[in-house]
Amino acid sequence: MSETSDRTLDEIRALLAPALPRHAAFDGWRPPAVAMAAAEQGIDADIAALAFADGAIDMIDAWFASIDARMVEALPADALAALSIRKKIMALVEARLALLAPDREALRRAIAILALPTNAVRTGKLGWRAADVMWRAAGDSATDLAHYSKRTTLTAVYAATLLVFVDDESEDHADSRAFLARRIEDVMRFEKFKAKVKGAGGGERLSLSRFIGRLRYPAV
């Protein structure tokens, strides 16, 4: 029995995922990119195609999952332990940008696909997953409403940062990092204000949706 036939489809997706964007940058998120990545790894092309049966969205999903895993490897818990929450989240998002940087053209094509209305649900899940991985890596263990609000807000911050990042030609992507810092500062101010209002007996009456709208479409 060959090594390929011993692998599950999930294992094949994980194996091919890091190579996909290199080919997708030129051939799009299409079957030829899968075929070329499979050839590099000695995987049967038909089996590789089966691993990405949903086409582009499956390919992008697998690539983003590989970014999740590599981010955690790059910034293990002990490397983040001495940092504040703000700095942990900054470091994690910046680590993701560094991992995405070699494949910005593939990322640009991926964002265009994810923006299609037919992919809205899957896109939301991918954004939530990235935010969840980052918060868990930062040591967050909240299980109440804060669990959801933190991830919702970080999803918006990360999405807005990616839109800046794909066209950022500044040295070492300084403009993207500055944009991220401003958005994180917005979040911290909002959290402090929310805590102040709640402490004063005002309750949870602030509009999270309006705040996230500001993060998505801010005045840069």
Helices and strands as residue ranges (DSSP letters): H 3-6, H 9-16, G 17-19, H 20-27, H 31-41, H 45-51, H 56-74, H 77-80, H 85-100, G 101-103, H 104-114, G 117-119, H 120-137, H 145-165, G 171-173, H 174-199, H 208-216
